[in-house]
Amino acid sequence: MIKFGDWLAEFKDVDRPIGDLANDMISENAIDTFNKVTSVDELPSNLSGRVLTVAIQAFEYYLIDTSVQ
C-alpha cells in the first residue's frame, strides 16, 4: 500500500490547498516524516491552523482512497 507522504506528493501540481501542502512537504524534505503517519494524531506537530486542517482532510481522504484499491 502506498504511504501517506508518497500519496500526498502526487498532488504537488494541484492548484488547491492539498497541492500547497504537498509542495511544502517536498520542499522541507519531509516525505519520510509524512510516510510514517498512520493516524491523524501522528501528523507532524509543527502543523497548525489552516495547514493542520488541510493535512487532516488530506489524511482522511488518503484513508478512503487507499481503502478502495
N, C-alpha and C positions, 0 to 999 in steps of 0.2 A: 504494500500500500504506500502511496506517495505521502511523504511527510509534509507537515503544515508549511514550513518555510519554502520548500520546493514548490508546493502548490501555489502559495502566495506569490512567489516570484513570477509565475506565469501571467500575472496581472500587471506587470511593470509598464505596459504600453496602454493601459486603460485610463482614460481621462475621467476618473472618478476617485473618490477618497480611497478605495481599495488599491488603486494604482499608485496613489501617493504613498500609502503605507508600504507597498511592495518596493517602491523606489527608495524610501527611507531605509528599509531593512537592508536592501542591497548595498546602498552607499555606506552604511555603517558596518558592513561585513557581518551582519547578524543572522544570516540564513541558518547557520548551525544552531544558534540560540533558539530561533523560531522552530527549527526541526525537532527540538527536544520537548516542545509544548504538546501535552496530551490532554489538557483541560484548560478552561478559561483561567483558573487560578494560577496556572503556570506561565501566563503571558509575562513578558519582561516587566519588571517593576518600575522601569523608568517611563513607561507609557502613562499618560494622564489625559484627562479631559476628553476632547473630541477624538484624539488619536486612540485612546483606550476604547472608546465606544466603537470606533471603526474596527479595531482589532478583535473585539468581542464578536461583532457581527460577522466579520470575515471568518473567524474560527467556527462559529455556529454554521455558517454556510459550508465551510470545509467539511465539517462532520456530515452534513446532509449529502454533499456532493460525493464524498468518498464512500458513503454507505450504500449507494446505488450502483457502484461499479462492480 
